[in-house]
Amino acid sequence: MTSRRSFLGGAGAAMVGASLLSKAGAATLPEAPLQSSPNTMPPLSPPNGRPYNPVVTLNGWSLPWRMKDGVKEFHLVAEPVVRELAPGMKANLWGYNGQSPGPTIEVVEGDRVRIFVTNKLPEQTSVHWHGQMLPNGMDGVTGLNQPGIAPGKTFVYDFVARHAGTFMYHPHADEMAQMAMGMMGFWVTHPKNPAQHAVERDFVFLLNAYDIEPGSYTPKINTMLDFNLWNFNSRVFPGIDPMVVRQGDRVRIRAGNLTMTNHPIHLHGHRFEVTGTDGGWIPRSARWPEVTTDIAVGQMRAIEFIADAPGDWAFHCHKSHHTMNAMGHAVPTMIGVDHRGVASKINRLVPDYMVMGDKGGSMGGMEMPLPENTLPMMTGEGPFGGIEMGGMFTTLKVRQGQARNDYKDPGWYRHPAGSVASEWTGALPASPRAASDAPKQGATVDVKRHGRHDHK
C-alpha cells in the first residue's frame, strides 16, 4: 500500500457540500492510501478510536483513517483503475483508491465520520451510503440531495454512524455507467461492545458483474442482463482467494449484491443462518438453518456458521452460468451429433478446430488458443484434476490448528484414508430391466400414468 501525500496538488479549489473549501483547509485533508494488489490484505486492527473486531475483505483491503478532534476521517478518491480479474486478464475499470471495488470502510456504532471524496473521473459523481441512517443532505443522490462532485473537486460527507450492521457505498450519479464500470465499496459499522455479534472470522465482499468481450479491456456499460464475467469483489475463479478458517471457528460471511440479478449463494458441507441484512441484525428467534441464501439486487446478507467440518468446501452462486467465465450464449447444443467426417473437413480449413459438446459441455483437458485478455470458460486445477468452474466460485478451507489470525492458503486438504469417493471395481448387479420384465407382445405403454397395461 502506498499513500498520496500530494494527491491534491493542482486539483484546484475543493468543495465542501455546496460551499468552497479554502486552500488552507485543503492542506489538512487526510491522506488517500492507494492499493493495487489484487490479493486479500490482512485485517486492519484499529490503531486508535474505539476497539472492534476487524473484517477481512476477500481480495481487498480496509481503508485507514485519521482521528481529528474525535472525528474519524477517511479520504476516498474516485478514479480510473486497472483491476486484475484473474491471472491473465485485466480490466479498465472505475473505482476508488486504486481498486474496484474500493476499500472497505470500518467504523464503530456512534462514531462521527467524515469522508472526503475527491473526483478524478472525467465526469461528475457522488457517493450514496447505502443503508445508513443520516441527514438528508448527506445521502449522496446527485440533484436531489447535493450537486454532483465535478471532476477535480472534493466534497466532504459528515455524519454519525448510528447503527451497527453491514452496508455499502456507490455513486448516485450516472449509475448505469459508473456502477457498470465498478464503482462500489463495502462498509461495516461495528457494535460499540466488541463482544456483541463477535465471531472468529468475518469475511466481506461484493457481488458484481461485467460484460467484457474477449480481446477487450473495458466493460460494455449498456449491457442489461447478458454479462459474461460474474465476480466476487471484481475477481473471478480461479483468481478468487479461498476463505481460510480454523476448525471450530464461528465464521461470518457478508456479501452485498450490486449486479443486475439475484444470486443464490450456496455453501457446501455446513449449515448456516442468515444473521443480518443491510437493515440490521436479525433476532435469534427469527433465524433458521439454510445451505443457500438468495441475495437480491441491492441487498446485503450476513450468514454465520460453525466451521466444524474439515476440508475444502465449495462456496458459489448456484446459477450455473454464474460459475463460468467469458462464454458465447448462442452456441447450439451438440450432444449426440456425429462429427466424424465433418471435423476432418473443417480441420483442412481451420487447423485449430476442435470437436466440442458432442458428449456434453465439459471443457476439461482442452487447450484452445484464446484471444488476448480473456479467460477460459471453466478452469482451475484441484488435487483431483480440473475443477471446471469460473466466475462466482471459491472455497472455504477448514483446517485444524490454523492460527487465529492466519489467513494464508494451507494448500489442498489431505483426506483421511478411505474418505474419498472412488471407482467401484467389484461385481455389478444385473441390468435393472431383465428379459422377463420386457413388455409382452401386444402390450402398450400408458405414458400419462407411467405404467404398463396389457390389452387383451
HELIX and SHEET records of a PDB file:
HELIX    1   1 LYS A   23  ALA A   26  1                                   4    
HELIX    2   2 ASN A  136  MET A  138  5                                   3    
HELIX    3   3 GLU A  175  GLN A  178  1                                   4    
HELIX    4   4 ARG A  284  ALA A  286  5                                   3    
HELIX    5   5 SER A  320  THR A  323  5                                   4    
HELIX    6   6 VAL A  342  LEU A  349  1                                   8    
HELIX    7   7 ALA A  435  ASP A  437  5                                   3    
SHEET    1   A 2 ALA A  14  VAL A  16  0                                        
SHEET    2   A 2 SER A  19  LEU A  21 -1                                        
SHEET    1   B 3 VAL A  56  THR A  57  0                                        
SHEET    2   B 3 ARG A 201  TYR A 210  1                                        
SHEET    3   B 3 LEU A 229  PHE A 232 -1                                        
SHEET    1   C 6 VAL A  56  THR A  57  0                                        
SHEET    2   C 6 ARG A 201  TYR A 210  1                                        
SHEET    3   C 6 ARG A 250  ASN A 257  1                                        
SHEET    4   C 6 MET A 300  ILE A 306 -1                                        
SHEET    5   C 6 PHE A 272  THR A 277 -1                                        
SHEET    6   C 6 GLY A 280  TRP A 281 -1                                        
SHEET    1   D 6 VAL A  56  THR A  57  0                                        
SHEET    2   D 6 ARG A 201  TYR A 210  1                                        
SHEET    3   D 6 ARG A 250  ASN A 257  1                                        
SHEET    4   D 6 MET A 300  ILE A 306 -1                                        
SHEET    5   D 6 PHE A 272  THR A 277 -1                                        
SHEET    6   D 6 PRO A 289  GLU A 290 -1                                        
SHEET    1   E 3 ARG A  66  LYS A  68  0                                        
SHEET    2   E 3 VAL A  71  ALA A  86 -1                                        
SHEET    3   E 3 MET A  89  TYR A  96 -1                                        
SHEET    1   F 4 ARG A  66  LYS A  68  0                                        
SHEET    2   F 4 VAL A  71  ALA A  86 -1                                        
SHEET    3   F 4 ARG A 112  ASN A 119  1                                        
SHEET    4   F 4 THR A 154  VAL A 160 -1                                        
SHEET    1   G 4 ILE A 105  VAL A 108  0                                        
SHEET    2   G 4 GLY A 185  HIS A 190  1                                        
SHEET    3   G 4 GLY A 165  HIS A 170 -1                                        
SHEET    4   G 4 HIS A 128  HIS A 130 -1                                        
SHEET    1   H 5 MET A 243  ARG A 246  0                                        
SHEET    2   H 5 PHE A 393  ARG A 399  1                                        
SHEET    3   H 5 GLY A 311  CYS A 317 -1                                        
SHEET    4   H 5 HIS A 263  LEU A 267 -1                                        
SHEET    5   H 5 THR A 292  ILE A 295 -1                                        
SHEET    1   I 2 THR A 379  GLY A 382  0                                        
SHEET    2   I 2 GLY A 385  MET A 389 -1                                        
SHEET    1   J 2 THR A 444  ASP A 446  0                                        
SHEET    2   J 2 GLY A 451  HIS A 453 -1                                        
END                                                                             
